[in-house]
Structure formats: C-alpha cells, structure tokens
Amino acid sequence: MKPFSTWTLTVGLSAALAMALALAAGFVVSPAAAQSVGWQARWDGGLVDSSARGWDIAEGPNGNIYATGEIWNGSGRDFLTLARNAAGDLLWYRVKDGLNESNDVPAHLIVDGNGHVIVVGTATRSTASWMLTVAYDAAGNELWSRTNKNPAYRWNVAKGVAVDADGRVVVVGEISNGSTKWTSLVSYDSTGDLLWERQRELAPDDGCVAMDATGVLAVAGRSNGSPYDFLTVAFDASGAELWARARDAGENRNDSVHALVLDGNGRFVVTGISETAASGKDILTVAYDVAGTELWAATRGGPGDQESWMIAADASGNVFVAGTPSSGLPNSALLIVSYDSAGLERWAVTVPDGVGESSTATDMAVATDGNVVVTGRHYGAIMNDVHALTLKVSGATGAAIWTRIRTPAPGRRDSVAGVAAGASGASFVIGSSAVEYLSDDVLAIAYDSSGNELWARGEPEVPADDVPGSQPDNRGRRAIATGYDGRVYLTGTSFDGYTLDYMTVAFDAWGNKLWEARKSNPNDAQAYPSAIAVDPANGNVYVTGTTRSFGGNAFLTVAYDRDGDELWSRTRHGEAHGDDSACCIAVTAEGLIVVTGTSDTTATYTAPGMLTVAYESGGNEVWSDEWGPGLFRAGFTSSLTLGTTGTVYVGGSTNVGGGPAGTLTVAYDALGNRLWWQSHNSDDEVSDFILALAPTPDGGVAATGYTDPYVNENVLTLVYGPDGTERWVAIADSAASGWDVATAIVVDAAGRTFVTGWTYKTDYSDPDFMTVAYDAAGGLLWSKERGGIPGGDDYAGTAALGSHGTLFVTGSSDNGTSMDFMTVAYSPGGYELFEHRYDGGGDDIGYLAVAGPDSSVFIGGVSDGADRDFFVYQLFDGTGLFADGFVSGDTTAWSAVAP
C-alpha cells in the first residue's frame, strides 16, 4: 500500500522584525541568542502495511493481551509491541527503534504485577549488538528504554527477562566475541535505573531464566569447553552468585540445557539434551531446590534421538516437557512427557501425523484448568505447506482434548512462536503468516477452552519511516538544496510498506509544501537517494543515489521539472556491472548534470573505483570517466563540487601502488576531459581519506577528511590550486588527542577555510563538535570544540556560510533523554554567536544545512516522533540588521531581553 502524506508548518518572525519589535518595546540589546526561526515544516509519509512477525505473548493482570514481534521499516527491523483486549480489539501499538538504523529484534515479553509491559531483545549494527529493554505502562506510554553493551564483548544478545514483585527487572543476555559465550545479567529498578551488572562463564539458552518469590534468579545453559555440561547458576536479588550446578549425564559427552521453569513448589527444573553412545541423544530433566540441592533427575531415551526444547509446570509441581520423540517411531514428530514432583514419569504421548507430514513444538503453557497447551508448526506433505498448530492435552493423563491445525490463506505459510494461557481458560498464540519471498504478517489467534477460534488478528498499519538522505551519514549531508525562486528541497527514503523509495519534497520560500515525488525501483528493490541539485535557470530538480539492479547495485538518477513531474530517470552501472553507489550530484553552468560515486572496476580489478557520469538536461549521457584498472584499488568516492571557473572536482581515497590509502582528487573540464589528479599520503604508514570538497575563490578546491595513524584519527585538510598544485596541508588534533573526523568544509570569499566534524575522547566516548578555521595560506586561525550536556554525544554533520559570513555548524546533540538538532553559529574570527536547538520530543538528528537568503540557513534532518519524518526549518542569525563587517571578527551578536 502506498502511503499518503501530511505536512505541518510553523511561521516565525523575521530577524529584522524581531529586532524592531524588541527595540520598540524598550528591550536591551545584549550578547548571544541573535537567532530566530523563520519557518519549520515536517513531511510525513503516512501509514503503511509493513512486513511483521510475532515472537512472544502474555496476558496482563487486567485481562488484556500483549504481544511483541519485529516489523520491517524498509532498511531494518524494529520492535513492535501490541495490546489487545480479550475480544481482540487493538488498544495500542508501539514501534521502537533502538539505536537509529539498527536491526532491532525482540526476544521476550513479560508483564509485571502493575501491568507494566517489559520487552527485551537485541539491537544489532554491522559490527556489534546491544541488549535493548523497553518498558510501557498498561496504556502504552513508554516508561523507559535502555540499551546495554559490555564493552569487552562485541555481541550482546538478549536471551530472557524476569521481574519481581517490586518491578525490578533482570535481563539475561549472551555476550561473546566468538565461540566462547558468557552470560550477562543486567538489573534495573522499576524506573529503569541501573542497579547492577554481572557476568558469568555460562552459555545461556533462549528463555532459560526464572525468578522465585524471594528474588532468587536462576539461569541455565551449558558450560564452555569440550565436552560441555548442563550448567545452572542462581543469583540473589543483589546479583551475588548463590550456587552453580553442572550436570553430566555420566558418559562425559555433550549435555546442554534448552529450557528452565519454576514449578509450583518453588523449585527450578531444567531440561535439555544429553548425548549417549547407545541412542545418540536423550532427554535429561533435573530439578533443584532454592539452595541448589539436586532433588531428582530423569532421563528418557529411545532407539534413536529424543530431544526436549521446552518445559512448563503446574501449581502442584508436575512438570511437562515437549520435544521430539525417537526417530525410530513412524509418522510422529512431537513428544510431550509429564513428571510428578518427585521426578517419576506420569505419562508420555506422541502426536501422530499423516504420511509425509510432521509437527514441531515452539512453546507450551499450563492452562488454569491444569491442562497443557502446546503450539508450533505443522508441515504438510507438499513443500511450503506450513500451518499453525495448537493442541491441548490433559494435564492428568496426556489424552488429547483438541487439536487445531489452522489452514492458511492460499499462498501463505502460517507458524506460531508463542502461547499464553489466559485466566479465563482461553489460549492466546502469536506467530506469523508469510507470503513466500514477499512479506510476513503478525498472526495472533485466541481459542476458548474448548478449542473454538474466538478471533484472529494481524498487525495494524504503522507510520512510515521517512529519512532525508537515506541515512544521517556523509551521503545524507547532500540531501538538501535551494536555488530557484527561494524554494527548499529535501530528498530521502520513504518506506512504502515493502521497500524504500526515493522521496523528494519541495517547499516554497515560506515553508509551504509545493509538491512531493516518489520514485520506486521498477523491480521493487531498495532505492537510496543520496544527493539533490537544482538548476537555478529553470527550476529542474535532479536526484541521485543507489538502487538494486541486475547483477548488483547501480546509480539511479531522476529528473523532475519545477512542478515535480518526472522528466526522465537513468540507471547506470560501471563497466564491471557490479556494485555501484552514487554519492553526489551537481549542475554545471552549462546545464550538465554530473553524478559521481563508487563503482566496481573491471573483472581484473574488482575493487572499488571512481565513476563520474554527465547528462544533458534531456537525460542523454554526454561523457563518463571510470577509474580503477592499473591505477588504484580499494578506494571509494565521497564528494563532488564545482569550481568557480566551471571545473568539476571529485574526491575520495585510493591505494596507489597498493600501500596505505591516500586521498584522491580529480579535476575535469566541462567536456569531461581529465585535467589533473592528485593523491596525498601524510606518510607511508598512515591512511588518508577525503570526505568533503569545497571550491576556493581562485578556481581551486579544498578537501577535508581524516588521516589515520592507526591510533587516533586527526582532521586532514588540503587545498589545491586550479592547476592541481598542492597549496597547503594541515592536520588538526583535538585537545584530548582522540578520534577526530571532519565531515564538511566551506571556503569564504576571503579564502578562509572552515572544516567541521566531531572529536571523541581518548576512550572513544563523549563525542563533541569540532570546528577548525584556516587562513588563505593554511595558517590556523582558530579551533573550537563544542558539546551539549556533560558526557553527551554531539555529532556535527555539516556546515554552511550565511550571506553575511556567519558560519553555521549543525548536527545532533544529546539532551539527556534523546537527541536534538543543534546548530552553533560562529563569526569568521571564531566568536560563538549563538547555539540553537530543536527538540521534537523524540530523537532529532540534524545533518543538513544550506545557505538561505538574508543571512539565514535552512537546517534539515530526521525528526522522530511517532515515526521518523523529514524535517526542515529556516534559522536567521540576526546579523543582517547590521553592516556586513559586524561579524568580521571576534565581536558580539545580540539578543532582546527585558530591562
């Protein structure tokens, strides 16, 4: 389903009018806070029907049903939490993005005695993962959210959660850097404040956590080493270890716990798999009292493998284990075994299937009447014939009470992941209904005590994620433009429920939305715009980025007229037809549209190269140049700018001769002839990278990025003349000598060069804005580091020069609970004129800036309220009220304050 869109507008006073009113009212002019907001606008892509899966379900004390799962946002997954009443009516839903641009997958949900809903799972980025915990009240208001990562371990995966009568939450996770796995315990109070953390050498299995009424917590899994054994460890309410019990079945082979339960007598019972020489795998179940004394152990073997995967217990201490029976039994694939409180087997049943069919269990629960509900998947005799399976057996005898194999809609596969037993005797199951290779829907089903289906529900439509520039990184900084009739343009991704599309939005000079245009990949693949440019002569708008194409990724460039109607689009591969990614676009004085990016080179040199393509206004390719074979490898293209004399400059990095990476700057004339190229290495032992370019007044080019001496990066800036002569090079190090990266560069009419980015402390924490200024000869003028709250994360994304020389540095800043847009304005002499923040209530990530009229700047990025939206506003610096020379040095700005 394609989304509808909405937009909002707020109009403020101009700087001149604000000043006039202030003076007329008798206010006093004083330093700082000269800024005023002209207008602000938000673009929201509306509601979409997205792919989602359900993973866990529970009933609250109010009788409402709470479920959690994952939902696709176009580029990753987020937590989805749903609340329904007993009749299946949707009460509320919440989508949670844990770390901005992370893959967030919930694992477990639990409801405490106050009706608070606790969801735990894992937030993953490409090189690490965090445990994510979110708490909601019964009405769906977020109470708190926490991420936790042990700094010594790359992977931190949530495995379970427990909560006590006081609302104290303990999250259990698996932490590792490889094959050896440890358990991480993280405890929060009812408000989300951290109480304690513990680590224990133990590989925990999913869901193997239980807490008794006194706050004793048991965690189970397997020991490390070979062979490994059952291992159960108990902790008190303060996190102190009480006892640990390893259990070997007796043959010194591998034994691993797969499930744990607290029975009605307050005992911890674990079950899992024990390897044997005779039968391969047996079911081993062991019970411990609260002091760790082993009360009983039961082994169940057979002629073939028997495996247990889940466990439940009733109020009398009877235990129920579900798994797979002996492989020697025909046409049966689901086993349920019951033990009494002394560990004696009461009964065992297998669930028969038809010829060629099979069933597997995924969860089980004990109903209020003492009977056992098991849920899972039933596989038919033909491929992809998958059904949701729910069955109920007698807790006393194991006799079948009812079985429901739910027939999915044509072309779908249904499966169930979790079950909850309701106080009224109803059973609630959660899972997904999938269309092969397309999408999934949440599948929630309620059965009464007799097995009659009460209702079945999917997930609701959710707000679309809309992100300018596709993501807030170096590509995202080029997703804003002006240049025709005072208009402002943003481009980025908008989620249509299935995939990401290009979305371009135009606003007039007062912030009114003029038009929006969506561009989808013809094959419904992802499309990521990265940059936008406008032809000031006719108002045509050009957007470029990357999309999936046959054989790999390709450049995708789209042209619109001034009214937003598509003129043409072009997909462009490099000569190797591999993975090609466009970063930048510009319109020359002759009306050529120049696109550049990273491209696979020839089959002989398959590492990244540099591809630059020029189109005339009708979309015909005029010239192209691809670098790679014989020159460099393992490079990337990051930036594009037009010189004041019409030269096209492209920047990136390269490995000339196969050594450490060096910068690469290439100059072309308007016809695509290569004028010169230069590579710079600070020395033979470091790598240098360009991330941004800017033209100099004399027709040359300035570049910035970072140099990496393998310890801490430093900001690298270099300037070339129009003929490629290296004018000067400067390296800037922060006060803390931490990790310093420049992401943006601007040069004023006097040849002064301003670079901005961020600096980390030496422990790679607490990043702050870092801005450095040089004179025309490369001499250091000033360097500023600027943060928000102490210890907060502050990232400068880009910079722009106002018409009166004000330098606007914008990015995102931590306010203690979320991120804000933060813009800091400096005079050319380095005096801080003001700081401006925008807080939309959620995470607001600023990384776009472009100069506007009357010494204003347009600030943009993504604003996260109910969902992520395009957001842009106009910010005046107030200096236009005075002579241009007012901000030429370390002078003061002004603000109106009451006398």
N, C-alpha and C positions, 0 to 999 in steps of 0.2 A: 504494500500500500504506500503510495506516495504521500508525503506529509503536506499539510497546509502550513502557512507561516503567519506569524504575528510580529508586530514591532511596536516599540514604545518610544516616546520622545519627551525629553525634558529641555526646555529652553531657559537659559540664564541671561544675566545682564552682560553686556559687553564690558571690556575693561574700562573704556572711556566713560561710559555711562555710570559704572560703579564708582569711579573716581569722582565724577562730577557730583553725584548724589552724596558721597561721603563728605566732600568739602562743603557743600551747601548745608549739610546738617551740623557743621561745626566739628567734624571729627578731626583727629590729629593724624598727620602722615608720619609713619614710623617704619623702621626696617622690617623686612621679612613679610611673607604671605601676600605678595602682589598679585597672585594668580586669581583668575575667575574662570568658571566653566561656562562656555558659550552654549553648547547643547550636548546631549548624550542620546544615544539610540542603541537599542538591542534588537537583534534579529533571532527569532526562534523558529526552528523548523517544524514545530508542531508535534503531533503524536504519530507513532509508527507501530506496526505489528512486527515485533522482533523475534528472533530465534531465542528460545529459552528452555532450560531443563530444571526439573525439581530434584532436590537431593535429600531433604530431611523435613520432618513434620512433627508437630507436637500440639497437644491441647492445653490451653491455659486454664487457670482456676475459674475464669468467667465463662467457660464453655466455648470460647472462640478457638478457631483452628489457625495455627501459624505454620507457615512453610517457608523454606528458603531454597534457593537454587541460583543458577547463573543465567545471565542474559547478555546477548551479543550486542555491542554498541557500535559495530562497524569496524573497529580496529582491535578489539579485545573484549574481555568479558568483565562484567560487574556483578556484585551481589544483587540478588533480587529477593526481597522478603515480602510475603503476602499475608494478610489477615482476612479470614472469612468467618462469618457466624455459622451456627450449626446447620442453617439452611443452605449454606454455600454462597451466600451473598458476599461480594467483595466489600470489606470495610476500609482497607487501605493497602497500599503497596509502597515500597521504598526501594530505590536503586542506589547502590553505594559504590563509588569508585574510590578504591583505597589509596592509591598513590599517584593519581593522574597518569594516564597512559599505561597503567599496569594491567595485567590479566588477574582478575580477582575471582576466585572460585571458593564458595563456601563449602564447609565440610559438615558442620553440625549446628543444630539449633536447640536451645533449651529455654524453658520458661520458669522463672523463679516464683516464689510464693507471693510476690507483689504484682505478678502479672507482667513483669518486665521480660522482654524477649532478647535473648543473647544469641548472637550469630558469630561463629568463628570460621575462619578459612584462611586462605593464603593469597597474598598479593605478589605477583611474580613479574619481574622485568627480565631482560635477556640474560643478565649475569648474576642475579640474586633473587631471593624471595624473602618475604616478611610474613609473620603471623598477623592477621587482621582480626580485630574483635570490635563488634558494633552492638550497642545496647539501645533498645527502643522501649518506650513505655507502652501500655496497652492500647493507646490511641495512635501509635505510630510515630510519636515525636522522638527524634534521636536524642538520647540522653548523653551518650559519649561514644567516642570511637578512638581506638588505639592500634597502632602498629608496633610490632616488637621484632627486633632482629639482634641476635647475638653477634657482636662484631667479629668474633673469631670464626664464624661459620657463614659460608655463602648461602646455603639453602636452609630456610627456616619454614617448616611446613606444619600447619595446624592439624592435629590428629583427634582432638577431643576437647570437651569442656565439662566442667562441673560447677555447681553453685550451691552455697549453703543457705541456711535459714536467714542469715543476716544480709544476703545479697552479695556475699564475697564470691568472686568468680576466679576459677583457676583454669587457665588454658594450657593444654598439653600439646607439645609440638615435637617434631623430629628435626634435629639440626645435624648438618653434615657438610663436609667438603668433598666427599667422595663415598667410598664404600663403608667406612666406619660411621655408624649412626649413634647419636646420643639423644636423650630426652631433655627437652627444655620445659620447665614449669614457670608460668608467669601468673602471679596473683594480683587482682585488682579489687579495690573495695567497691561498694555499690555506686560510687560516683565516678569510677574509672581511674582513681588514683592508684599508682603502682604501690603494692605492698611489699612484694619480694619476688626474687627470681632464683631458680635453682637449675643446675644441670646435673645429669646423671648418665653414666655409661649404660645405656639401655636403648635398644631399637624398638620404639613403641609401635604397636599395630593400631590401625584406624579404629577409633571408638573405644579403645581399651582403657577406660578411665571410669572410676566410680568413687563416690564420696558418701560416707555414712553420716548419721545424725549428729555425731560429735565433731565432725570436720575432718576425720581421718580420710585421706585420699589414697587410693591405690591405682597404680599404673602398671600395665603389663605389656610384654612383648617378648623379645628374645635377647639373649646376650650376644655380644660381639665375639668374634673368634670362630674357630672351626674345630670340632663341631659346636654348634650353638644349642642352648637350652632354653626352656621356659624361664622367664625371669619376671617376678612380681615384686614391686617395691612400694612401700607405704610411707606416707609423709603426714606430719601433724599439721595443724592449722597455720603454723608459722613457717612451714616449709622444711622443717627439720626431718631428716630421714629417721623413721622408726624401725623399719626392718626391711630386709631384702631376702627373697627366697628364689633360688634357682632350682629347677626340677628337670632331671633327666629320666627318660623312661627306662633306663637300665642297660641300653645297648651302646651307649656312647656314640649316638648318631644325632642328626639334627632334629631338634624339637622347638616348635615356635607357637606362641600364643596368638590366637586370632580374635578372641572376644573375652570380655570380662563383665560380670554383673554383681550387684549387691543383692543378696537374697533377703527374704522376709525376716530372717533371724539375724541380720546384720553381718553376714559372712560374705567374704569376697570369693567368687568362684570364677575360675578361668578355664577356657577350653581352647584346644588347638590341635596341631598335627604332630605326631611322633613317628619318626621313621624307624622301621624294623627290618631285619634281614628276611623274615619269613613272608610278610604280607605287603611290604613296601611302606604304606602309610596307615597309621591307626589314629583313632580319635582318643585324645587324652584330656580328661577333665579333672581339675584339682580344686579343692575347697580349703580356705584358710580362715581362721577366726581373726578378730581385730588385732590380736597380738602377733599374728604371723604363724601360729601353730597350724601345721597341716592336719586337717580333720579327716579328709578322705581323698582318695584318688581312684578314678575309674578309667579303664582302657577298653575300647571297643574296636576289635579288629575284624578281619574277614579274609576271604580268599584273595581279595585284591585291595586296592587303595580305598580307605574311608577317610573322609576329611570333614572337619567341623569349621564353620565360618561365623556362627552367631549363637548367642545364648540369651535366655530370659529366665526369670524366676517368679514364683508366686508368693503370696503372703505367708504361706506355710513352710517355705523353704524348699519346695520342689523346684527342680531345675529342668529346663528344656533346652536342648541343643539341636541345631539344624545344620545340615551339611549335605554331603553326597555319600551315598551308600557304596558298597563294594562294587567294583567294576564288573564283577562276575555275575551280577544279577541282571537279567534281561529286562529291557523296557522300563527301567526305573532310574531316576536321577535325583531324587530328593528324599532325604532321610531326616526324620525327627525322632529324637531319643529323649526320654524323661528319666531323671534320677530323683530318689527321695532325699530327704535332708541328711541321711546317713551315707549317701552315695550309691545306694543299691538301684539297679536299673528297674524301673517300674514298667516301661513298655518302650517299644521301638516300632515305627511304621515307615514304610516307603510309599511314595506317591507314584503309582504306575502311570505310564504314558502310552500313547498309541505307537504303532510301528513307525520307526524313524523319527519319533518325537522325543523331546527331553524337556526337563524343567530345572531351574536353579533358583535357590532362595537368596534374597538380598537383605531381608530384615524380618524380625519377628517381635511379637509383643504378647503379653498376657492380658486378656480382657477382664473386665470387672467380675464376670461370672466364673473365672478360673480357667476358661478355655483359652486355647493358643491360636493366634492369628499369624500366619506366615505369608509373606508376599515375595514376589520375584518375577521371573520371566518364564514363559512357556514358548518353546521353539517348535514350530510345525515341521512337517515332513519336507516342505519345499524351502528353498533359500529365501532369507529375509522375511520369513513368516514368523514374526515375533509378537507375542501377546502379553498383556499384563495379567499376571497370575496372583490371585489372592485366595487363600483357603483357611478354613477354621477346623481344628480338631479338638476333641475332648481332652481337657487337661487331665482327667482321671484315667482314661483308657487309651487315648490316641485315636479313637474312632473318628472317621470323617464326619463332620457336621454339614459343611457345604464347601463347594469349590467354585470359583468364578474365573473362567478364562475369557477375558474381555476381547471381543473381536474388534480390531481397529478399523478405522475408515479405510477405504480402498487406497492402496499405495502407501500406507503408513505402517510403522512398526511401533508398538507400544511396549514400554518396560517400566517397572516400578522399582524405586530405590529405597523407600522408607515406609514405615507403617506406625500409626499411633492408635492406641486403644482408648476410646472415649469413655467418660464417666457414665454416659447413658447406655453403654453397651454397643454403640456404633464403632466402626473401624474406619480410619482415615488413611489413605495411601497417597503417596506422592511419587511422581516419576516424570516420564516424558513420552510424547508421541512424535515420531520423526517421519519426515518425508525423505526418502533416500537421497543423499548428496545435496539436499537443499536446506532444510531448516528443521528445527525442533520446536515443539510447544510443550509447556508445562501440562502435565496430566495429573489432576487431583480428583480422587474418587472417594465417595462416602458410601459405606454399606451399613445397613442396620444389623441387629444381632442375628437375624435370620439369613443374611447374605443378600438381601434385596438392595439394588443400587438406588441410593437416595438422590445423588447428584454427581455430575462430573463437570469439572471446570478446567479451563486453561488459564493463561496469564492475560492480564489486561494490556491494552496498548499503552506504550510508555513514551515520554518525551524523547525526541531525537537529540542526539549529540551533534552539535554544530561547532566546529573548531576552525577559526581562521588559520590559513597557512598549513593546515593538516595536522600540525603539532607545534608546540612552542619551542622550536629549536632554531638552528641557523637558517633553515629553509623558511620557517614561519615569519622571519623578520621582513620578508619581501612581499607580504600578502596584503599590503595597503598601498593606495595610490591616490593622487589628485591629478589635476592637470587640464580640466575642461569645465568651464562655467562654474567654478567653485565647488564642483562635486567631489565626493569622497567615495572610494570604492574599497570593499573588502572581498577577498576570496578565501575559500577554505573548503573543508569537507562537511557534508551534511549526510546523515545516515537516513536511508530510505526504508529501513526495516530489514533489508537483506545485505546491502553493501554500501560502501561510501561513494558518494558522487561529488563532483565539483559543484560548488555553490558560490555564485558571485552576486553581491548586493551593491546597489548604487544608492547613495543618499545625496540630496541637494545641499546647497550651502547652509540651510537651516536645519538639517538633520532629518528631513522628511524622506522616507523611502521612495525612490523613483521606480526601481524595478529589481527583480531578482531573476536569476537564470540558473537552471540546473543542467549539468552535463553528465550523463551516465556513460559508462563503458558499454559499448554495444553488446558485449558478452556478459554483462552483469558482474564484471570483475571490479576490484577496488580501483578507485581513481583518487589520487592525492595531488591537489594543486599546491604549488609552492610559491608562485610569484605572479604579480599582475603589473601591467603597464598600460598607459593611456596615451593615445595620440592627441596632443592638445589642439591640433588643427581641425579635426573632425569629430572628436569625442569617441572614436572607436576604442574598444577595450580588448586587451589581449591577456589571456591567462595561460600559463604553462605549468606542467607538473608531470606526474608519472602515473601510468596505468599498466595493468597486466595485459599483455598481448601474446600472440602465438610465439612460443619459444622463450619468453622471458618478459621483463618489463620494458616499456617504451616511453619516450617523450609523448605527451599529449598536449597540443596547443590548440586553443579555441579562440575565435574572434567574434566579438559582438559589436553591433552598431551602437550609437549613442542611446538608443531606446531599449537595449538589452536583447534585441533579436540576433540570433546566431547567424553569422556570415559564413563561416567555414570552420572546420576542425581538421587537424592533421596529426597523424600518428607517425612517429619517426624512430626507427631503430638505427643503431650503429652498424658498421659493416659485418660484425660478428653475429648480429641478430641475437644478442644475449640480454643481460640485464642492464638497462639504460635508464638513468634517473635525471630528469631535468631539475635544475635548481633556480634558474634566473631567466629574466626576460627584460628587454629594453626596446624602445622605439627610437630609431635614429632620426636626425633632422630631415633625411630624405624619405622618411616614412617606412623604412625597412623594419621588420620585426625580427630581432636577434634573440635566439634561445640558446642556452648552453647548459651543459651538465656533464655527468659522468657516464661513460659508455664502456662496455666490453670492447676490447680491441679485436684484432684478427684471431683466427683459430690458433695461430702460432703464439700470439701474445694475448692470452685471455684475461689478464689482469685489467683493472680499470684504466681507462684512458680519458681523454677530453674530447667531447663532441660539441661543435658550435654550428648552428644552422640559421640562415637568414631567409625570411619570406618577404615577398612584396605584399602590399595591402590586400591583394586578391587571394592570397594563400599559396601562390606558386613559389617553390623554392628557388632562390636566387643563387645562393652559394652555401657551401658547407666545408668544414675542415675537421678532420678527426686525427687526433694524435695518439700514438701508442707504439706501433711497431718500430723497434730499433731505437726508440728514444727513451721511453720511461715505462715503468710498470708500478703496480700497487699504489697508484695515485688516486686523487679524487678532485672534482671540480666543485668549487664552493661559491664563486662570486663573479659578478659581471657589472661593469659600469661603462659609461660613455664619457670620453674625454671632451674637454671644452672645444677642441678642434675637430670633433667627429670621430676620433679613434675609438675602436671597440677594444676594451680591455677585459680579459678573462683571467681569473686567478684560481689557484688550487695548490696541490702538492704533487710531488713526483719522486721517484727513485732513479735519478740519473746515474747510470753505471751500477745500480744495484746496491748502493750504500744506504745510509740513513736518509729518511725522507727530507727533501728540500722544498722550498716554496717554488711555485711555477707561475709566472706571469707572462701572458701572451698578448701581443698587440696586433690588431687587424685594421686595415683601412676599410672604407665603406664598401668596397668591392670584394672583401674577403681575402685580400692578399695579406699574408703574414708579414708584418713589418719587422718584428723582433720578438724574441723571447728571452727571459732571464730566469735562472734558478738561483736560490740563495740557501746556503748552509752556514749556520753560525759557526760550527766546526765539524770535524769528521766524526764526532762521537754523539751528536745530538740530531734530532729530527725537528724540522721547522714546517709550520703549516699556516697557510693563508685562509682566513675565514671571511674577510670582507675587503672591499675595494672602494675607493672614492677618487674622483677627479681632482687634480690640482689646478690652480688658476692658469698656469702656463701651458696646459695641454698634457701634462704628465699624469701619473697615477700614484696614489698612496695605498699601501696594503697593510693589514694588521692580522694578527692571529696569535700564535704562541710558539715558543721554542721549548723543546722537551729535553732537558739534560738527564733524564732517567731518574731524577729525584723529585724535583718540583718544577712545574712549568712556569715560564715567565712570559710576559707580554712582549711580542715582537712587532715592530713597526718599521717599514722601509718605504722609501719614496724613489720613484724612477722619473727621469725626465722624458720628454716626448720621444727622444731617440733611443730610449732604453738604458741610458746611463744611470747607474745607481747613485742617487744624490746623497742619501744618508740612511743609516740603520740605527735603530735604538732598541734597547732591551730594558724593560721596566720590571722591577721586582717589588712585591708588596712589602709592607713594614714587617709582617710576620714571616716573610720568605716562604709563603705557602704556595699553593697551586693557583696560578694566575692565568686567565684566558680572556682575550679580547674578542668580542663578537661583532663590534660595529666601529665604523670610522667615518668622520666627516672632516672636510677641509674648508676653511672660510676664505673670503676674498683676499685676505692678507697672507694667505699661505700657512696659517696656523693649523696644525693637525690635532684633532681630538679623537682619542680612542677610548672605548668603554667596554666593560665586561664584568667579570667578578673575580674575587680572590678568596680562596679557602685558607683557613689557618693551617699550621703545620700538621695537625692531626686530621686534615681533610674534613673539617667541620666548620659550622658557622660562616657560610659564605657572605660576603658583602659586595656592594657595588664597588668597582674600581674604575676611575677615570683619570686619564693622563693627557696632558697637553704639551705640544712641542711647538717651537717657533719654526719659521720657514727653513731654517738651516738645520733643524733637528735638535736644537738645544731644548733641554727640559724647561718648561715654563712652570708647571705645577702638576701635582699628583694628589688625588683625593680618594679616600676610602670612606664609604658611607653605608651604614647599616640602619636597621629599624630597631626593634627591641633587642636587648642583650641576648645573645645566643640564638637569635632567629636566623632563618635562611633568607637571604636577599640576593636576587639574581638580576643584574642589568642585562636587558635583552637587546636594546638598540638605542640610537641617539639621532637627534635631528637639530638643525640650526634654524632658529627663528629669523624672521626678516630683519630684526634689529640686532642680530648677533648673539642672542641668548642660546646657550647650549642646553637642550632638554635631554636628559638621560632617563629612560623609562625601563621598567622591569616589574618584578613581583617581589613582595616583601611580606614576611611573616608578622601577623599581628597577635600571635599567641594562641589563636584557635584556628585560624585559616590564613589564606594568602590574600593580599590586596595588590591592586595596581599601585605602584609607587613611581612618581616622577620627581626628579631633582633637577632644578634649573641652576645653571652657573653662568656668571659673566665670563667673557673671554679671559679675564685675568684670574679666574678660579674662585671668585667670591660666590658663595651659595646664596642665591636669590630667594629660593623657597623650596619646600617639599610639598607635594600634593599627593594624596592617597584617595583611592576609590575602594570602598568595601561594599560589595553587593550582598553580603551575608554568607556566601559560600567561598570557595576558592576562586579568586580573580587573578588571572595570570596575564600580565601585560608584557608584550614583546613586539608591538608595532608602534611606529612613530613616523610621521611625515609632516613637513612644514606646511602650515596654512597661512592665510592672509593675516595682516595686522599683528604681526609678531605672535601668532598663535601656532599651536601644534595640534595635530589630531593623534590621539592616543588610542590604541586598539589592542584587542586580545580576546581571551575567552573568559566569560563570567559564568560561574557555576552556582545556580540557584537550585531549582528543581531539576535542571539538566544544564548542560553546557551550551552556551549561546555565543554568537558573535556579539561583541560589544565595542563601541567606539564613542569617544567624546572629544570635544574641542576645548583646549586649555589655552587661555591667554596668559602672557607673563606680565602685562601691565606696563611694560617699558615703552610701548608705542606712544604713550602720553608725553614723552619727553624727547629730547634730541637723541639722535642715533648714538651719539657719543656717551650717553648716560651709562651704558653698560660696557664701555670700552676698557674699564679697569676694575680694580677692587673697590667698587662703590656700593651703595646700599640700594635696595629696592624699597617698596613702600607697602603699607597696609593701612586700612582705615580702622581706627579704634576709638571707642567712646572717650571723650575728655573727662 
